[in-house]
Amino acid sequence: MITGRFQFFAIAAVVLFFFLVLLLLKQKRLSLRYSLLWLLSGVIMLVLAVFPGLLDRFARLIGIYSSVNALFAVIFFCGLMLMISFTAIVSREKQEIVRSLQRIAILEKRIRDLEARLAEGAAGGAAREAGKPEEPAGTSPAGDSQRREAKL
């Protein structure tokens, strides 16, 4: 049986828990989609703290002698469900990070290739301005004018 003192502290702890989750949401340090799991587990704890008779019936149903031990079993189960959920979330986020890193690497390679082509083009333009043919003789416009002069 849960005592009135324990029930009071359990309700106070759940209210403090809700306050913390809502504060983290307001400060944008906790995503709404993840906070729903925390809020759901808080609601379960609040219901069990406010209605200790439910906990007594649950304890008898699963064969636990003390309702306080049943409360710890429920807390353990909620914690286990949260860990499984967050493990799935972390795995999905890790896959997305790997895909994003691969896309970034491909884009960086393209940028390096474009910069290399641009540098080659700039070097060729500087060579033309200096009067040095960039292409083999006979294929540049300067080579064509020299051949015309030689024919005359």
N, C-alpha and C positions, 0 to 999 in steps of 0.2 A: 504494500500500500504506500502511496506517495503522501508525504506529510504536507500540510499547508505551507510550511516554511520552504520546503523544496519546490513546491509548485510556484510560490511567489518568485523565488530566484530563477526558476526555469523560464517563467514568463518574462521577467526582467532581462534575462540573457538573450531571449529571442527578440525582444524589442530593441535591445542594443545592437544585435546582429542586423536587424532590418535597417536601423539608423546607419550603421557602417556601410552596408551595401548601397543604400540610397546616396550617401555622401560620396562614395567612390563613383557612382553613376553621374552625379552632378559635376564632379571634378573631371569627368571623362577619363578616369583612370581604370574604369571597368566598362566593357562593352555591354550594351543592352542585351545582346543575344546570349552572352555568357552569364549575365546577372540573373536571367530567368531561372537557370538551374539553382542558383543560390537562393533565390526567393522561394522557389518551390520547396526546397528542403526546409527553409525557415517556416513556411506555412505548415508543413507536416509536423515540425517540432512545436509550433504554437498550438495546433489542434490537440496534440498529445499532452501539452502542458495545461491547457485550459480544461480539457475533458479527460482527467486521469482514469475514469472508468473505462474508456476505450483501450487504454494501455493495459488495464487489468484483464479485460476480455482477451486482448491480443496475447498477453502472457499465458493465460490459461489455454488458449487455442493452440499455441505452439509448444506448450509444455515447460514453460519457464516458471519457476517458483515465485520469484520476486518481480514485481512490475518495474522496479528500478533496473534490474538486469535486462528486462525487455526493452526499456528505454535505451540502454546502452547498445543493445542489439540493433535497434532501429537506427540509432546514430551511426553505428558501424556500417549498416547497410546503405544509408544515405551517403556516407563518405565514400564507400566503395563505388556507388553509382556515379558520384561526382568525378572520382578518379578515372573511371572508365570513359566517361564523357569527355573529360579534358584530354585524356590520352588520344582519343579519336580526333579531337580538334587540333591538337598539336601535330599529329601525323599528317592531317590534311594541310595544315599551314606549312609544314616542312616541304611537302610535295610542291606546293605553290611557290615557295621560295626557290626551290631548285629550278622549277620551270622559268621563273623570272630571271634568275641568274644566267640560265642558258640563253634566254632572249637578249639579255644585256651583253653577254659575251659575243653573240652574233652581231649585234649592232656596233659594238666597239671594233670588231674586225672590219666591218663595212666602212666605218669611219676612218680607220687606219689605211685601208686600201684607197679610199677616195682622197685622203690627204697625200698619200704617196703619188697618186696620179696627178694631183694638183701640183705637187712639188716638181714632178718631172716636166709638166707643162710649163711651169714658171721658169724652170732652168732652160728649157728649149726656147722660150720667148726671149730670155736674156741673151742667149747665144745668138739669136737672129738679130737682135738689136746691136750686138757687138760686131756683126758682120761675119760671124763664123757660121758656116752652113751646118744645120742640125742634121740634115739628111745627106746621103751620099751624093757626090757630084753628079750632075746631070738630071737629078730629080727635083732640084730646088729651082725657084724662079731665077735666082742669080745665075745658076748654071745655064739656063736657057738663054739668057741675054748674052753670056760669054760665047756660046756657040753661034749665035746670030752674028756677033761681031767678027768672029773668026771666019765665017763664010764670006763676009764682005771683003 
